[in-house]
Amino acid sequence: MKKLLKLKEWLTVSDAAKHLSILFGEEVVEADVLRLALDGHLTLSVLFVNGASARCGQITMDTRLVIDSILNSSLHPGLVNLDGDNALMLDEKIVSLDGVWDLTITRS
């Protein structure tokens, strides 16, 4: 797999688990790969072959906005509470996604 890995531009979650199993010398399963991504150790990306539509946004640590969104979601319809301390401020504009995009993974 080592030689094949050098030829690949990307790995599936399953392939990543196999590769990490070899590197760590112990079994790594797909759930472990997803947990590593959730913990910020890996970046997961998605290839939109047929395109997709989305609202992009930025993570904010403005506690006032987060509290307002928890108490009254109608005040900030483009604000998604992530964890009580951070929120995702979504743009109103809908964009077209095509190609490879890195995923932002957060705990809810």
Biopython code that builds the backbone (N, CA, C, O; Angstrom):
import numpy as np
from Bio.PDB.StructureBuilder import StructureBuilder

atoms = [
    (1, "MET", "N", (0.826, -1.196, 0.000)),
    (1, "MET", "CA", (0.000, 0.000, 0.000)),
    (1, "MET", "C", (0.865, 1.252, 0.000)),
    (1, "MET", "O", (0.426, 2.309, -0.454)),
    (2, "LYS", "N", (2.091, 1.144, 0.505)),
    (2, "LYS", "CA", (2.959, 2.309, 0.611)),
    (2, "LYS", "C", (3.230, 2.939, -0.759)),
    (2, "LYS", "O", (3.160, 4.160, -0.901)),
    (3, "LYS", "N", (3.540, 2.111, -1.772)),
    (3, "LYS", "CA", (3.801, 2.635, -3.112)),
    (3, "LYS", "C", (2.528, 3.195, -3.733)),
    (3, "LYS", "O", (2.553, 4.236, -4.389)),
    (4, "LEU", "N", (1.419, 2.497, -3.521)),
    (4, "LEU", "CA", (0.142, 2.950, -4.060)),
    (4, "LEU", "C", (-0.266, 4.277, -3.435)),
    (4, "LEU", "O", (-0.825, 5.141, -4.110)),
    (5, "LEU", "N", (0.015, 4.435, -2.146)),
    (5, "LEU", "CA", (-0.339, 5.667, -1.445)),
    (5, "LEU", "C", (0.321, 6.885, -2.076)),
    (5, "LEU", "O", (-0.279, 7.958, -2.132)),
    (6, "LYS", "N", (1.552, 6.727, -2.549)),
    (6, "LYS", "CA", (2.270, 7.848, -3.167)),
    (6, "LYS", "C", (1.609, 8.298, -4.469)),
    (6, "LYS", "O", (1.758, 9.453, -4.870)),
    (7, "LEU", "N", (0.888, 7.410, -5.125)),
    (7, "LEU", "CA", (0.226, 7.741, -6.387)),
    (7, "LEU", "C", (-1.145, 8.374, -6.198)),
    (7, "LEU", "O", (-1.678, 8.987, -7.124)),
    (8, "LYS", "N", (-1.716, 8.233, -5.017)),
    (8, "LYS", "CA", (-3.067, 8.737, -4.771)),
    (8, "LYS", "C", (-3.030, 10.196, -4.327)),
    (8, "LYS", "O", (-2.162, 10.602, -3.554)),
    (9, "GLU", "N", (-3.982, 10.972, -4.824)),
    (9, "GLU", "CA", (-4.112, 12.358, -4.382)),
    (9, "GLU", "C", (-4.929, 12.440, -3.102)),
    (9, "GLU", "O", (-4.793, 13.391, -2.333)),
    (10, "TRP", "N", (-5.781, 11.439, -2.873)),
    (10, "TRP", "CA", (-6.631, 11.438, -1.690)),
    (10, "TRP", "C", (-6.940, 10.004, -1.293)),
    (10, "TRP", "O", (-6.731, 9.072, -2.070)),
    (11, "LEU", "N", (-7.439, 9.840, -0.074)),
    (11, "LEU", "CA", (-7.801, 8.529, 0.451)),
    (11, "LEU", "C", (-9.253, 8.544, 0.897)),
    (11, "LEU", "O", (-9.751, 9.561, 1.379)),
    (12, "THR", "N", (-9.924, 7.425, 0.738)),
    (12, "THR", "CA", (-11.249, 7.285, 1.338)),
    (12, "THR", "C", (-11.052, 7.129, 2.842)),
    (12, "THR", "O", (-9.935, 6.899, 3.305)),
    (13, "VAL", "N", (-12.129, 7.253, 3.598)),
    (13, "VAL", "CA", (-12.036, 7.063, 5.048)),
    (13, "VAL", "C", (-11.550, 5.646, 5.347)),
    (13, "VAL", "O", (-10.752, 5.438, 6.261)),
    (14, "SER", "N", (-12.029, 4.684, 4.579)),
    (14, "SER", "CA", (-11.601, 3.291, 4.759)),
    (14, "SER", "C", (-10.100, 3.131, 4.476)),
    (14, "SER", "O", (-9.389, 2.491, 5.250)),
    (15, "ASP", "N", (-9.622, 3.712, 3.370)),
    (15, "ASP", "CA", (-8.190, 3.645, 3.046)),
    (15, "ASP", "C", (-7.345, 4.350, 4.104)),
    (15, "ASP", "O", (-6.260, 3.884, 4.453)),
    (16, "ALA", "N", (-7.846, 5.470, 4.609)),
    (16, "ALA", "CA", (-7.124, 6.200, 5.654)),
    (16, "ALA", "C", (-6.997, 5.342, 6.908)),
    (16, "ALA", "O", (-5.954, 5.343, 7.561)),
    (17, "ALA", "N", (-8.062, 4.609, 7.243)),
    (17, "ALA", "CA", (-8.017, 3.729, 8.419)),
    (17, "ALA", "C", (-6.974, 2.642, 8.220)),
    (17, "ALA", "O", (-6.221, 2.333, 9.143)),
    (18, "LYS", "N", (-6.919, 2.055, 7.023)),
    (18, "LYS", "CA", (-5.921, 1.012, 6.743)),
    (18, "LYS", "C", (-4.501, 1.576, 6.843)),
    (18, "LYS", "O", (-3.616, 0.960, 7.436)),
    (19, "HIS", "N", (-4.302, 2.749, 6.258)),
    (19, "HIS", "CA", (-2.980, 3.370, 6.279)),
    (19, "HIS", "C", (-2.547, 3.697, 7.713)),
    (19, "HIS", "O", (-1.405, 3.440, 8.094)),
    (20, "LEU", "N", (-3.452, 4.258, 8.493)),
    (20, "LEU", "CA", (-3.119, 4.596, 9.875)),
    (20, "LEU", "C", (-2.864, 3.336, 10.712)),
    (20, "LEU", "O", (-2.046, 3.351, 11.632)),
    (21, "SER", "N", (-3.568, 2.250, 10.385)),
    (21, "SER", "CA", (-3.319, 0.981, 11.075)),
    (21, "SER", "C", (-1.883, 0.530, 10.864)),
    (21, "SER", "O", (-1.227, 0.055, 11.791)),
    (22, "ILE", "N", (-1.402, 0.684, 9.632)),
    (22, "ILE", "CA", (-0.022, 0.308, 9.322)),
    (22, "ILE", "C", (0.957, 1.230, 10.059)),
    (22, "ILE", "O", (1.935, 0.766, 10.647)),
    (23, "LEU", "N", (0.684, 2.539, 10.021)),
    (23, "LEU", "CA", (1.588, 3.502, 10.680)),
    (23, "LEU", "C", (1.648, 3.306, 12.188)),
    (23, "LEU", "O", (2.724, 3.358, 12.783)),
    (24, "PHE", "N", (0.477, 3.076, 12.813)),
    (24, "PHE", "CA", (0.419, 2.971, 14.270)),
    (24, "PHE", "C", (0.710, 1.569, 14.782)),
    (24, "PHE", "O", (0.963, 1.380, 15.971)),
    (25, "GLY", "N", (0.673, 0.581, 13.884)),
    (25, "GLY", "CA", (0.904, -0.789, 14.308)),
    (25, "GLY", "C", (-0.233, -1.359, 15.137)),
    (25, "GLY", "O", (-0.039, -2.324, 15.876)),
    (26, "GLU", "N", (-1.403, -0.781, 15.024)),
    (26, "GLU", "CA", (-2.588, -1.284, 15.717)),
    (26, "GLU", "C", (-3.811, -0.978, 14.859)),
    (26, "GLU", "O", (-3.763, -0.120, 13.978)),
    (27, "GLU", "N", (-4.898, -1.681, 15.123)),
    (27, "GLU", "CA", (-6.080, -1.517, 14.285)),
    (27, "GLU", "C", (-6.698, -0.131, 14.446)),
    (27, "GLU", "O", (-6.945, 0.328, 15.561)),
    (28, "VAL", "N", (-6.941, 0.521, 13.319)),
    (28, "VAL", "CA", (-7.646, 1.791, 13.277)),
    (28, "VAL", "C", (-8.865, 1.564, 12.389)),
    (28, "VAL", "O", (-8.737, 1.089, 11.260)),
    (29, "VAL", "N", (-10.047, 1.905, 12.900)),
    (29, "VAL", "CA", (-11.279, 1.720, 12.128)),
    (29, "VAL", "C", (-11.781, 3.075, 11.639)),
    (29, "VAL", "O", (-11.288, 4.121, 12.060)),
    (30, "GLU", "N", (-12.759, 3.040, 10.752)),
    (30, "GLU", "CA", (-13.283, 4.278, 10.155)),
    (30, "GLU", "C", (-13.759, 5.265, 11.217)),
    (30, "GLU", "O", (-13.570, 6.473, 11.078)),
    (31, "ALA", "N", (-14.374, 4.750, 12.272)),
    (31, "ALA", "CA", (-14.841, 5.635, 13.355)),
    (31, "ALA", "C", (-13.672, 6.373, 14.004)),
    (31, "ALA", "O", (-13.818, 7.522, 14.421)),
    (32, "ASP", "N", (-12.520, 5.720, 14.089)),
    (32, "ASP", "CA", (-11.328, 6.371, 14.647)),
    (32, "ASP", "C", (-10.874, 7.520, 13.751)),
    (32, "ASP", "O", (-10.476, 8.577, 14.239)),
    (33, "VAL", "N", (-10.938, 7.305, 12.435)),
    (33, "VAL", "CA", (-10.559, 8.358, 11.484)),
    (33, "VAL", "C", (-11.484, 9.560, 11.650)),
    (33, "VAL", "O", (-11.031, 10.704, 11.679)),
    (34, "LEU", "N", (-12.775, 9.290, 11.759)),
    (34, "LEU", "CA", (-13.739, 10.389, 11.936)),
    (34, "LEU", "C", (-13.515, 11.101, 13.259)),
    (34, "LEU", "O", (-13.652, 12.322, 13.329)),
    (35, "ARG", "N", (-13.175, 10.370, 14.303)),
    (35, "ARG", "CA", (-12.892, 10.983, 15.605)),
    (35, "ARG", "C", (-11.634, 11.843, 15.527)),
    (35, "ARG", "O", (-11.593, 12.931, 16.102)),
    (36, "LEU", "N", (-10.605, 11.364, 14.818)),
    (36, "LEU", "CA", (-9.387, 12.161, 14.640)),
    (36, "LEU", "C", (-9.695, 13.467, 13.912)),
    (36, "LEU", "O", (-9.118, 14.507, 14.228)),
    (37, "ALA", "N", (-10.595, 13.414, 12.948)),
    (37, "ALA", "CA", (-10.998, 14.633, 12.235)),
    (37, "ALA", "C", (-11.775, 15.559, 13.165)),
    (37, "ALA", "O", (-11.550, 16.769, 13.166)),
    (38, "LEU", "N", (-12.681, 15.001, 13.949)),
    (38, "LEU", "CA", (-13.466, 15.796, 14.891)),
    (38, "LEU", "C", (-12.573, 16.474, 15.921)),
    (38, "LEU", "O", (-12.836, 17.601, 16.340)),
    (39, "ASP", "N", (-11.520, 15.779, 16.321)),
    (39, "ASP", "CA", (-10.580, 16.337, 17.304)),
    (39, "ASP", "C", (-9.560, 17.281, 16.675)),
    (39, "ASP", "O", (-8.715, 17.834, 17.380)),
    (40, "GLY", "N", (-9.626, 17.476, 15.346)),
    (40, "GLY", "CA", (-8.752, 18.434, 14.678)),
    (40, "GLY", "C", (-7.413, 17.887, 14.228)),
    (40, "GLY", "O", (-6.537, 18.660, 13.841)),
    (41, "HIS", "N", (-7.226, 16.568, 14.268)),
    (41, "HIS", "CA", (-5.952, 15.975, 13.871)),
    (41, "HIS", "C", (-5.876, 15.685, 12.374)),
    (41, "HIS", "O", (-4.783, 15.559, 11.823)),
    (42, "LEU", "N", (-7.022, 15.581, 11.717)),
    (42, "LEU", "CA", (-7.090, 15.301, 10.282)),
    (42, "LEU", "C", (-8.074, 16.250, 9.624)),
    (42, "LEU", "O", (-8.999, 16.743, 10.270)),
    (43, "THR", "N", (-7.873, 16.503, 8.340)),
    (43, "THR", "CA", (-8.831, 17.280, 7.561)),
    (43, "THR", "C", (-9.578, 16.338, 6.633)),
    (43, "THR", "O", (-8.974, 15.589, 5.866)),
    (44, "LEU", "N", (-10.902, 16.389, 6.716)),
    (44, "LEU", "CA", (-11.720, 15.620, 5.788)),
    (44, "LEU", "C", (-12.188, 16.543, 4.677)),
    (44, "LEU", "O", (-12.526, 17.701, 4.920)),
    (45, "SER", "N", (-12.206, 16.031, 3.474)),
    (45, "SER", "CA", (-12.660, 16.804, 2.317)),
    (45, "SER", "C", (-13.725, 16.011, 1.590)),
    (45, "SER", "O", (-13.811, 14.790, 1.717)),
    (46, "VAL", "N", (-14.530, 16.722, 0.832)),
    (46, "VAL", "CA", (-15.579, 16.070, 0.047)),
    (46, "VAL", "C", (-15.460, 16.560, -1.396)),
    (46, "VAL", "O", (-15.180, 17.733, -1.642)),
    (47, "LEU", "N", (-15.677, 15.648, -2.342)),
    (47, "LEU", "CA", (-15.654, 15.988, -3.761)),
    (47, "LEU", "C", (-17.097, 16.074, -4.236)),
    (47, "LEU", "O", (-17.809, 15.070, -4.241)),
    (48, "PHE", "N", (-17.529, 17.252, -4.631)),
    (48, "PHE", "CA", (-18.867, 17.444, -5.177)),
    (48, "PHE", "C", (-18.796, 17.205, -6.678)),
    (48, "PHE", "O", (-18.506, 18.119, -7.449)),
    (49, "VAL", "N", (-19.062, 15.974, -7.083)),
    (49, "VAL", "CA", (-18.976, 15.582, -8.487)),
    (49, "VAL", "C", (-20.053, 16.282, -9.304)),
    (49, "VAL", "O", (-19.785, 16.770, -10.402)),
    (50, "ASN", "N", (-21.271, 16.331, -8.771)),
    (50, "ASN", "CA", (-22.401, 16.934, -9.480)),
    (50, "ASN", "C", (-22.730, 18.331, -8.977)),
    (50, "ASN", "O", (-23.758, 18.899, -9.347)),
    (51, "GLY", "N", (-21.872, 18.884, -8.143)),
    (51, "GLY", "CA", (-22.110, 20.211, -7.601)),
    (51, "GLY", "C", (-23.118, 20.182, -6.462)),
    (51, "GLY", "O", (-23.792, 19.177, -6.236)),
    (52, "ALA", "N", (-23.210, 21.282, -5.761)),
    (52, "ALA", "CA", (-24.145, 21.422, -4.653)),
    (52, "ALA", "C", (-24.316, 22.909, -4.370)),
    (52, "ALA", "O", (-23.487, 23.727, -4.770)),
    (53, "SER", "N", (-25.385, 23.246, -3.684)),
    (53, "SER", "CA", (-25.625, 24.620, -3.266)),
    (53, "SER", "C", (-25.466, 24.706, -1.764)),
    (53, "SER", "O", (-25.811, 23.771, -1.041)),
    (54, "ALA", "N", (-24.941, 25.834, -1.288)),
    (54, "ALA", "CA", (-24.715, 25.975, 0.151)),
    (54, "ALA", "C", (-24.642, 27.443, 0.525)),
    (54, "ALA", "O", (-24.441, 28.319, -0.317)),
    (55, "ARG", "N", (-24.811, 27.679, 1.811)),
    (55, "ARG", "CA", (-24.546, 28.996, 2.385)),
    (55, "ARG", "C", (-23.248, 28.870, 3.163)),
    (55, "ARG", "O", (-23.147, 28.063, 4.087)),
    (56, "CYS", "N", (-22.270, 29.655, 2.796)),
    (56, "CYS", "CA", (-20.990, 29.645, 3.502)),
    (56, "CYS", "C", (-21.092, 30.527, 4.733)),
    (56, "CYS", "O", (-22.045, 31.294, 4.873)),
    (57, "GLY", "N", (-20.135, 30.425, 5.608)),
    (57, "GLY", "CA", (-20.155, 31.244, 6.807)),
    (57, "GLY", "C", (-18.834, 31.203, 7.529)),
    (57, "GLY", "O", (-17.885, 30.544, 7.104)),
    (58, "GLN", "N", (-18.794, 31.921, 8.631)),
    (58, "GLN", "CA", (-17.590, 31.973, 9.451)),
    (58, "GLN", "C", (-17.959, 31.686, 10.896)),
    (58, "GLN", "O", (-19.051, 32.020, 11.355)),
    (59, "ILE", "N", (-17.020, 31.056, 11.609)),
    (59, "ILE", "CA", (-17.235, 30.787, 13.032)),
    (59, "ILE", "C", (-16.919, 32.056, 13.805)),
    (59, "ILE", "O", (-15.890, 32.692, 13.576)),
    (60, "THR", "N", (-17.807, 32.423, 14.720)),
    (60, "THR", "CA", (-17.612, 33.607, 15.546)),
    (60, "THR", "C", (-17.598, 33.200, 17.010)),
    (60, "THR", "O", (-18.258, 32.238, 17.405)),
    (61, "MET", "N", (-16.842, 33.937, 17.809)),
    (61, "MET", "CA", (-16.822, 33.691, 19.249)),
    (61, "MET", "C", (-17.472, 34.859, 19.978)),
    (61, "MET", "O", (-17.158, 35.123, 21.138)),
    (62, "ASP", "N", (-18.391, 35.570, 19.289)),
    (62, "ASP", "CA", (-19.109, 36.681, 19.895)),
    (62, "ASP", "C", (-20.170, 36.108, 20.834)),
    (62, "ASP", "O", (-21.244, 35.704, 20.388)),
    (63, "THR", "N", (-19.872, 36.074, 22.122)),
    (63, "THR", "CA", (-20.742, 35.437, 23.108)),
    (63, "THR", "C", (-22.130, 36.055, 23.109)),
    (63, "THR", "O", (-23.115, 35.342, 23.302)),
    (64, "ARG", "N", (-22.236, 37.353, 22.900)),
    (64, "ARG", "CA", (-23.540, 38.023, 22.885)),
    (64, "ARG", "C", (-24.433, 37.447, 21.796)),
    (64, "ARG", "O", (-25.608, 37.163, 22.027)),
    (65, "LEU", "N", (-23.858, 37.276, 20.592)),
    (65, "LEU", "CA", (-24.633, 36.713, 19.490)),
    (65, "LEU", "C", (-25.041, 35.276, 19.764)),
    (65, "LEU", "O", (-26.150, 34.860, 19.431)),
    (66, "VAL", "N", (-24.143, 34.528, 20.367)),
    (66, "VAL", "CA", (-24.448, 33.123, 20.674)),
    (66, "VAL", "C", (-25.584, 33.048, 21.688)),
    (66, "VAL", "O", (-26.521, 32.270, 21.510)),
    (67, "ILE", "N", (-25.508, 33.847, 22.747)),
    (67, "ILE", "CA", (-26.563, 33.847, 23.769)),
    (67, "ILE", "C", (-27.884, 34.288, 23.156)),
    (67, "ILE", "O", (-28.923, 33.683, 23.423)),
    (68, "ASP", "N", (-27.857, 35.348, 22.326)),
    (68, "ASP", "CA", (-29.075, 35.795, 21.658)),
    (68, "ASP", "C", (-29.674, 34.693, 20.796)),
    (68, "ASP", "O", (-30.892, 34.522, 20.763)),
    (69, "SER", "N", (-28.828, 33.951, 20.103)),
    (69, "SER", "CA", (-29.342, 32.903, 19.225)),
    (69, "SER", "C", (-29.946, 31.756, 20.018)),
    (69, "SER", "O", (-30.884, 31.108, 19.554)),
    (70, "ILE", "N", (-29.418, 31.499, 21.213)),
    (70, "ILE", "CA", (-29.971, 30.449, 22.062)),
    (70, "ILE", "C", (-31.324, 30.892, 22.615)),
    (70, "ILE", "O", (-32.274, 30.109, 22.637)),
    (71, "LEU", "N", (-31.414, 32.148, 23.061)),
    (71, "LEU", "CA", (-32.645, 32.643, 23.674)),
    (71, "LEU", "C", (-33.744, 32.935, 22.654)),
    (71, "LEU", "O", (-34.922, 32.690, 22.914)),
    (72, "ASN", "N", (-33.351, 33.460, 21.491)),
    (72, "ASN", "CA", (-34.354, 33.859, 20.510)),
    (72, "ASN", "C", (-33.767, 33.699, 19.121)),
    (72, "ASN", "O", (-33.137, 34.620, 18.600)),
    (73, "SER", "N", (-33.967, 32.551, 18.525)),
    (73, "SER", "CA", (-33.343, 32.253, 17.232)),
    (73, "SER", "C", (-33.835, 33.172, 16.121)),
    (73, "SER", "O", (-33.159, 33.309, 15.101)),
    (74, "SER", "N", (-34.994, 33.806, 16.289)),
    (74, "SER", "CA", (-35.490, 34.694, 15.233)),
    (74, "SER", "C", (-34.671, 35.976, 15.130)),
    (74, "SER", "O", (-34.746, 36.666, 14.113)),
    (75, "LEU", "N", (-33.889, 36.314, 16.160)),
    (75, "LEU", "CA", (-33.059, 37.518, 16.100)),
    (75, "LEU", "C", (-31.940, 37.359, 15.076)),
    (75, "LEU", "O", (-31.562, 38.322, 14.409)),
    (76, "HIS", "N", (-31.419, 36.162, 14.955)),
    (76, "HIS", "CA", (-30.299, 35.905, 14.069)),
    (76, "HIS", "C", (-30.551, 34.620, 13.276)),
    (76, "HIS", "O", (-29.990, 33.573, 13.599)),
    (77, "PRO", "N", (-31.389, 34.695, 12.244)),
    (77, "PRO", "CA", (-31.728, 33.467, 11.506)),
    (77, "PRO", "C", (-30.534, 32.835, 10.801)),
    (77, "PRO", "O", (-30.581, 31.648, 10.477)),
    (78, "GLY", "N", (-29.476, 33.581, 10.556)),
    (78, "GLY", "CA", (-28.299, 33.033, 9.887)),
    (78, "GLY", "C", (-27.227, 32.590, 10.854)),
    (78, "GLY", "O", (-26.088, 32.355, 10.453)),
    (79, "LEU", "N", (-27.575, 32.473, 12.125)),
    (79, "LEU", "CA", (-26.605, 32.112, 13.159)),
    (79, "LEU", "C", (-26.930, 30.723, 13.686)),
    (79, "LEU", "O", (-28.048, 30.465, 14.132)),
    (80, "VAL", "N", (-25.952, 29.836, 13.634)),
    (80, "VAL", "CA", (-26.137, 28.470, 14.112)),
    (80, "VAL", "C", (-25.265, 28.287, 15.348)),
    (80, "VAL", "O", (-24.043, 28.417, 15.276)),
    (81, "ASN", "N", (-25.892, 27.986, 16.476)),
    (81, "ASN", "CA", (-25.164, 27.762, 17.718)),
    (81, "ASN", "C", (-24.369, 26.468, 17.594)),
    (81, "ASN", "O", (-24.939, 25.419, 17.293)),
    (82, "LEU", "N", (-23.065, 26.529, 17.822)),
    (82, "LEU", "CA", (-22.229, 25.339, 17.714)),
    (82, "LEU", "C", (-22.038, 24.643, 19.047)),
    (82, "LEU", "O", (-22.211, 23.428, 19.143)),
    (83, "ASP", "N", (-21.681, 25.403, 20.084)),
    (83, "ASP", "CA", (-21.394, 24.753, 21.363)),
    (83, "ASP", "C", (-21.647, 25.653, 22.565)),
    (83, "ASP", "O", (-21.166, 25.352, 23.658)),
    (84, "GLY", "N", (-22.369, 26.723, 22.404)),
    (84, "GLY", "CA", (-22.622, 27.644, 23.512)),
    (84, "GLY", "C", (-21.607, 28.761, 23.590)),
    (84, "GLY", "O", (-21.916, 29.823, 24.130)),
    (85, "ASP", "N", (-20.411, 28.564, 23.075)),
    (85, "ASP", "CA", (-19.376, 29.593, 23.058)),
    (85, "ASP", "C", (-19.093, 30.087, 21.649)),
    (85, "ASP", "O", (-18.631, 31.213, 21.468)),
    (86, "ASN", "N", (-19.363, 29.263, 20.660)),
    (86, "ASN", "CA", (-19.090, 29.601, 19.269)),
    (86, "ASN", "C", (-20.353, 29.448, 18.444)),
    (86, "ASN", "O", (-21.238, 28.656, 18.768)),
    (87, "ALA", "N", (-20.417, 30.215, 17.379)),
    (87, "ALA", "CA", (-21.556, 30.124, 16.474)),
    (87, "ALA", "C", (-21.057, 30.237, 15.044)),
    (87, "ALA", "O", (-19.983, 30.782, 14.788)),
    (88, "LEU", "N", (-21.840, 29.723, 14.127)),
    (88, "LEU", "CA", (-21.546, 29.824, 12.704)),
    (88, "LEU", "C", (-22.445, 30.898, 12.127)),
    (88, "LEU", "O", (-23.669, 30.763, 12.144)),
    (89, "MET", "N", (-21.841, 31.976, 11.609)),
    (89, "MET", "CA", (-22.602, 33.060, 10.987)),
    (89, "MET", "C", (-22.659, 32.789, 9.493)),
    (89, "MET", "O", (-21.662, 32.927, 8.784)),
    (90, "LEU", "N", (-23.851, 32.399, 9.019)),
    (90, "LEU", "CA", (-24.031, 32.044, 7.621)),
    (90, "LEU", "C", (-24.307, 33.283, 6.780)),
    (90, "LEU", "O", (-25.053, 34.172, 7.192)),
    (91, "ASP", "N", (-23.696, 33.334, 5.590)),
    (91, "ASP", "CA", (-23.977, 34.394, 4.643)),
    (91, "ASP", "C", (-25.374, 34.181, 4.066)),
    (91, "ASP", "O", (-25.858, 33.051, 4.017)),
    (92, "GLU", "N", (-26.021, 35.257, 3.630)),
    (92, "GLU", "CA", (-27.332, 35.113, 3.007)),
    (92, "GLU", "C", (-27.220, 34.547, 1.598)),
    (92, "GLU", "O", (-28.119, 33.848, 1.132)),
    (93, "LYS", "N", (-26.131, 34.846, 0.932)),
    (93, "LYS", "CA", (-25.937, 34.427, -0.449)),
    (93, "LYS", "C", (-25.734, 32.916, -0.542)),
    (93, "LYS", "O", (-24.968, 32.335, 0.227)),
    (94, "ILE", "N", (-26.417, 32.295, -1.480)),
    (94, "ILE", "CA", (-26.240, 30.870, -1.748)),
    (94, "ILE", "C", (-25.210, 30.732, -2.856)),
    (94, "ILE", "O", (-25.320, 31.369, -3.904)),
    (95, "VAL", "N", (-24.207, 29.892, -2.615)),
    (95, "VAL", "CA", (-23.134, 29.700, -3.585)),
    (95, "VAL", "C", (-23.192, 28.291, -4.149)),
    (95, "VAL", "O", (-23.781, 27.389, -3.554)),
    (96, "SER", "N", (-22.581, 28.122, -5.289)),
    (96, "SER", "CA", (-22.514, 26.820, -5.929)),
    (96, "SER", "C", (-21.171, 26.174, -5.595)),
    (96, "SER", "O", (-20.115, 26.769, -5.813)),
    (97, "LEU", "N", (-21.220, 24.962, -5.069)),
    (97, "LEU", "CA", (-20.008, 24.238, -4.716)),
    (97, "LEU", "C", (-19.689, 23.251, -5.823)),
    (97, "LEU", "O", (-20.570, 22.550, -6.321)),
    (98, "ASP", "N", (-18.431, 23.205, -6.199)),
    (98, "ASP", "CA", (-17.984, 22.274, -7.224)),
    (98, "ASP", "C", (-16.548, 21.900, -6.906)),
    (98, "ASP", "O", (-15.770, 22.749, -6.470)),
    (99, "GLY", "N", (-16.193, 20.666, -7.115)),
    (99, "GLY", "CA", (-14.832, 20.232, -6.838)),
    (99, "GLY", "C", (-14.655, 19.789, -5.404)),
    (99, "GLY", "O", (-15.606, 19.334, -4.769)),
    (100, "VAL", "N", (-13.435, 19.919, -4.883)),
    (100, "VAL", "CA", (-13.087, 19.433, -3.542)),
    (100, "VAL", "C", (-13.171, 20.575, -2.531)),
    (100, "VAL", "O", (-12.631, 21.659, -2.749)),
    (101, "TRP", "N", (-13.854, 20.310, -1.433)),
    (101, "TRP", "CA", (-14.000, 21.282, -0.341)),
    (101, "TRP", "C", (-13.615, 20.605, 0.971)),
    (101, "TRP", "O", (-14.007, 19.467, 1.228)),
    (102, "ASP", "N", (-12.847, 21.310, 1.794)),
    (102, "ASP", "CA", (-12.536, 20.817, 3.133)),
    (102, "ASP", "C", (-13.759, 21.008, 4.019)),
    (102, "ASP", "O", (-14.463, 22.012, 3.911)),
    (103, "LEU", "N", (-14.007, 20.045, 4.890)),
    (103, "LEU", "CA", (-15.153, 20.108, 5.794)),
    (103, "LEU", "C", (-14.751, 20.717, 7.121)),
    (103, "LEU", "O", (-13.663, 20.452, 7.632)),
    (104, "THR", "N", (-15.627, 21.531, 7.675)),
    (104, "THR", "CA", (-15.472, 22.014, 9.029)),
    (104, "THR", "C", (-16.298, 21.088, 9.903)),
    (104, "THR", "O", (-17.510, 20.974, 9.723)),
    (105, "ILE", "N", (-15.653, 20.435, 10.834)),
    (105, "ILE", "CA", (-16.337, 19.456, 11.664)),
    (105, "ILE", "C", (-16.379, 19.986, 13.078)),
    (105, "ILE", "O", (-15.351, 20.330, 13.661)),
    (106, "THR", "N", (-17.600, 20.048, 13.631)),
    (106, "THR", "CA", (-17.770, 20.550, 14.988)),
    (106, "THR", "C", (-18.614, 19.574, 15.775)),
    (106, "THR", "O", (-19.349, 18.762, 15.212)),
    (107, "ARG", "N", (-18.498, 19.666, 17.067)),
    (107, "ARG", "CA", (-19.360, 18.875, 17.955)),
    (107, "ARG", "C", (-20.632, 19.663, 18.197)),
    (107, "ARG", "O", (-20.614, 20.892, 18.259)),
    (108, "SER", "N", (-21.724, 18.954, 18.329)),
    (108, "SER", "CA", (-22.986, 19.650, 18.630)),
    (108, "SER", "C", (-23.419, 19.347, 20.041)),
    (108, "SER", "O", (-24.456, 19.837, 20.487)),
]
sb = StructureBuilder()
sb.init_structure("model")
sb.init_model(0)
sb.init_chain("A")
sb.init_seg("    ")
for serial, (resi, resn, name, xyz) in enumerate(atoms, 1):
    if name == "N":
        sb.init_residue(resn, " ", resi, " ")
    sb.init_atom(name, np.array(xyz, "f"), 0.0, 1.0, " ", f" {name:<3s}", serial, name[0])
structure = sb.get_structure()
